[in-house]
Structure formats: C-alpha cells, structure tokens
Amino acid sequence: MAIVFDSLGYSRKLRDAGLEPQIAEAAADAAREHIMLELVSKADLQLALDNLALRLTVRNGIMFAAGLSLAVAILGALIRFH
C-alpha cells in the first residue's frame, strides 16, 4: 500500500509560513524523494507483524514437536535398557 504525499500542498504550506517559493518547492521534492520512500503504512506494518507471528508460531510448534520426540526416544531407551 503506497503512502500518498501531497508535495504541492506541503510546498504551499511552507510558502505560507514565509519560506521562499524555490526553497519550499525544493523541500517538498526532497521530502517526497527521500523521506517518503522510507515510511510504511499501518497496513504494511500489520502485515509484517502478522507474518512474524505466524513464523514464530510455526517455529515454536516445530521445537515443541522435536523436544517431545526426543523425550519419547529417551524414555523408550530408558525403559528398554532398564
């Protein structure tokens, strides 16, 4: 999901605050080209967190199954060699 940035509105706001038009436009362009590329939307962040939660759940399930298998194998060996 893309984040919408109104560079024209941003530039106008800077000009209205007293910045020279050329500087206001350069600041708006710089924000669009450099800052906005690094931002993520709430939907992107939620998707990343959901994926992380799924990966952790699967990893914990695999570790539990491996631990249970090892415990059963050890218990079986102890019973057999007792």
LUMDO-411100 format. One record per residue (C-alpha): residue number from 1; residue in one letter; x, y, z. Coordinates in steps of 0.2 Angstrom, whole numbers, plus 5000, padded with zeros to 4 digits. Layout:
BEGIN
   seq   type   east   north     up
   NUM      A      X       Y      Z
...
//
This chain:
BEGIN
   seq   type   east   north     up
     1      M   5000    5000   5000
     2      A   5008    5017   4995
     3      I   5008    5032   5006
     4      V   5001    5047   4997
     5      F   5011    5063   5000
     6      D   5004    5080   4994
     7      S   5020    5089   4989
     8      L   5011    5103   4981
     9      G   5001    5106   4997
    10      Y   5017    5104   5008
    11      S   5026    5117   4997
    12      R   5011    5129   4999
    13      K   5011    5127   5017
    14      L   5030    5131   5018
    15      R   5027    5146   5007
    16      D   5013    5152   5018
    17      A   5024    5151   5033
    18      G   5036    5163   5025
    19      L   5049    5152   5015
    20      E   5054    5157   4998
    21      P   5045    5148   4984
    22      Q   5060    5140   4977
    23      I   5066    5133   4994
    24      A   5048    5127   4999
    25      E   5047    5118   4982
    26      A   5065    5110   4985
    27      A   5060    5105   5002
    28      A   5044    5097   4996
    29      D   5053    5087   4982
    30      A   5067    5082   4994
    31      A   5053    5075   5007
    32      R   5045    5066   4993
    33      E   5061    5058   4985
    34      H   5070    5054   5001
    35      I   5059    5054   5017
    36      M   5043    5046   5010
    37      L   5052    5031   5002
    38      E   5057    5026   5020
    39      L   5039    5026   5028
    40      V   5027    5011   5029
    41      S   5009    5012   5031
    42      K   4999    5004   5045
    43      A   4993    4990   5034
    44      D   5011    4986   5029
    45      L   5016    4986   5047
    46      Q   5002    4975   5052
    47      L   5005    4963   5038
    48      A   5024    4961   5043
    49      L   5018    4958   5061
    50      D   5006    4945   5056
    51      N   5019    4936   5046
    52      L   5031    4937   5060
    53      A   5018    4930   5072
    54      L   5015    4916   5060
    55      R   5033    4912   5059
    56      L   5036    4912   5077
    57      T   5021    4900   5080
    58      V   5027    4888   5067
    59      R   5045    4888   5074
    60      N   5038    4885   5092
    61      G   5027    4871   5086
    62      I   5042    4863   5077
    63      M   5053    4865   5093
    64      F   5039    4858   5104
    65      A   5037    4843   5092
    66      A   5056    4840   5092
    67      G   5058    4841   5110
    68      L   5043    4829   5113
    69      S   5051    4817   5100
    70      L   5067    4817   5110
    71      A   5059    4815   5126
    72      V   5049    4800   5120
    73      A   5065    4792   5112
    74      I   5075    4795   5129
    75      L   5060    4787   5139
    76      G   5059    4772   5127
    77      A   5078    4769   5128
    78      L   5077    4770   5147
    79      I   5063    4758   5148
    80      R   5072    4746   5135
    81      F   5088    4746   5144
    82      H   5082    4745   5162
//
